Amino acid sequence: MGDDEINAAREQVITAMERSAAEYGLPRSCGRLYGILYFAEEPLSLDDLADRSGYAKSTVSDITRTLEDLYLVRQMSPPDGTRRSYFEAERDLWYAFQSVAQESGRREVVLMRRALNEAETTLADTDGAETDLERVRDLKTDYEQVSLMLDALSELSPEELIDALSQVADDGLAET
């Protein structure tokens, strides 16, 4: 396979990464820069990324910050001792998924548990609030389950999680 075919295949994947980023409400440029870094042989500077993507350096800087927040890119120490920032793609998507789920998911669980506990206390002492109290308690149970799922996500490898889910599915089919 020649360079043209390799570049075409890479571009096909990078284009899919752009569409995937858009599916999650991110700019397509996030997918493009992640793809460029994913296929890069070595960490790239902001200047390198601007050259390869055609985006302004300020845009590249903003996008790399977003990708860092999503654990998809990490900043590296400059190999040449300069003050330039270099970036590398995280190729372990399970790690990135776990990290985002833990960070964002935990914040949401803490926020919601606090609000639900306060609402439950208020509603328990309020006449005519039985329906709302039941709904708050149901939501509280849901968030307890979300917390347990976040624990499982942080502790299990993808293979272990798939095995556990397969076992649950098999057990469910055996009962029917």
C-alpha positions in Angstrom: 0.0 0.0 0.0 1.4 3.4 -1.0 1.4 6.7 0.8 -1.7 7.8 -1.0 -3.7 4.9 0.2 -2.4 5.3 3.7 -3.3 9.0 3.8 -6.8 8.2 2.3 -7.4 5.6 5.0 -6.3 8.0 7.7 -8.4 10.8 6.3 -11.4 8.4 6.3 -10.9 7.7 10.0 -10.3 11.3 10.9 -13.5 12.4 9.0 -15.4 9.8 11.1 -13.8 11.2 14.2 -15.0 14.7 13.2 -18.6 13.3 12.8 -18.3 11.5 16.1 -17.2 14.7 17.9 -20.3 16.5 16.5 -22.5 13.7 17.8 -21.3 14.6 21.3 -21.9 18.3 20.8 -18.2 19.1 20.2 -16.9 21.1 17.3 -15.8 18.9 14.4 -12.4 20.4 14.8 -12.0 18.4 18.0 -12.3 15.2 16.1 -9.9 16.4 13.4 -7.2 17.4 15.8 -7.7 14.2 17.9 -7.3 12.2 14.6 -4.2 14.1 13.6 -2.6 13.4 17.0 -3.9 9.8 17.0 -2.0 9.0 13.8 1.1 11.1 14.6 4.3 9.3 15.1 5.5 11.6 17.8 4.0 14.4 20.0 3.1 17.5 18.0 3.5 21.2 18.9 0.7 23.8 18.5 2.5 25.0 15.5 2.6 21.5 14.0 -1.1 21.0 14.7 -2.0 24.4 13.1 0.1 23.5 10.0 -1.4 20.0 9.6 -5.0 21.1 10.3 -5.1 24.5 8.7 -6.6 26.0 11.8 -5.3 29.1 13.5 -2.9 28.5 16.4 -5.4 30.1 18.8 -8.1 27.6 17.7 -5.7 24.7 18.1 -4.9 25.9 21.6 -8.5 26.1 22.5 -9.3 22.7 21.0 -6.3 21.0 22.7 -7.6 22.3 26.1 -11.0 20.8 25.4 -9.4 17.5 24.4 -7.2 17.6 27.5 -10.4 18.1 29.6 -11.8 15.0 28.0 -8.6 13.0 28.7 -8.2 12.4 24.9 -5.0 14.4 24.7 -2.1 15.0 27.1 0.5 17.8 27.1 4.0 16.5 27.0 7.3 18.0 28.1 9.1 19.6 25.1 11.7 17.3 23.7 14.0 20.1 22.7 13.9 22.0 26.1 12.0 25.0 24.6 8.8 26.5 26.1 6.7 25.1 23.3 3.8 22.8 24.2 3.6 19.4 22.7 0.6 17.1 22.6 0.0 13.4 22.3 -3.3 11.5 21.8 -4.6 9.2 24.4 -5.0 5.9 22.5 -6.6 4.1 25.4 -10.2 5.2 25.0 -11.4 3.2 28.0 -9.1 5.2 30.2 -10.5 8.5 28.7 -14.1 7.2 29.1 -13.5 6.2 32.7 -11.8 9.4 33.6 -14.6 11.6 32.1 -17.3 9.4 33.7 -15.6 9.6 37.1 -15.0 13.3 37.0 -18.3 14.5 35.5 -20.4 11.6 36.8 -19.2 12.0 40.4 -19.8 15.8 40.4 -23.3 15.2 39.1 -24.1 12.5 41.7 -22.8 14.7 44.6 -24.8 17.7 43.3 -28.0 15.7 42.8 -27.8 13.8 46.1 -27.5 17.0 48.0 -30.4 18.6 46.2 -32.5 15.4 46.5 -31.8 15.1 50.2 -32.8 18.7 50.8 -36.0 18.3 48.7 -36.9 15.0 50.5 -36.6 16.7 53.9 -38.8 19.6 52.7 -41.4 17.4 51.1 -41.6 15.0 54.0 -42.9 17.8 56.1 -45.2 19.3 53.5 -48.9 18.3 53.3 -50.0 17.2 49.8 -46.5 16.5 48.6 -46.7 12.7 48.5 -46.4 12.5 44.7 -43.4 14.8 44.5 -41.8 13.0 47.5 -42.2 9.7 45.8 -40.6 11.0 42.6 -37.7 12.5 44.6 -37.2 9.2 46.3 -37.3 7.3 43.0 -34.7 9.7 41.6 -32.6 9.3 44.7 -32.6 5.5 44.1 -31.6 6.1 40.5 -28.6 8.2 41.6 -27.5 5.6 44.1 -27.5 3.1 41.2 -25.5 5.6 39.0 -23.0 5.8 41.8 -22.6 2.1 41.9 -22.2 2.0 38.1 -19.5 4.6 38.3 -17.7 2.5 40.9 -17.9 -0.5 38.6 -16.6 1.6 35.6 -13.6 2.7 37.6 -12.7 -0.7 38.9 -13.3 -3.0 36.0 -11.4 -3.4 32.7 -13.5 -3.4 29.6 -13.2 -7.2 29.4 -14.3 -7.6 33.0 -17.3 -5.3 32.5 -18.3 -7.1 29.3 -18.0 -10.5 31.1 -20.2 -9.2 34.0 -22.8 -7.8 31.6 -22.8 -11.0 29.6 -23.3 -13.0 32.8 -26.3 -10.8 33.8 -27.8 -11.1 30.3 -27.3 -14.9 30.3 -28.9 -15.2 33.8 -31.8 -13.1 32.6 -32.3 -15.3 29.5 -32.1 -18.5 31.7 -34.9 -17.2 33.9 -37.3 -16.8 30.9 
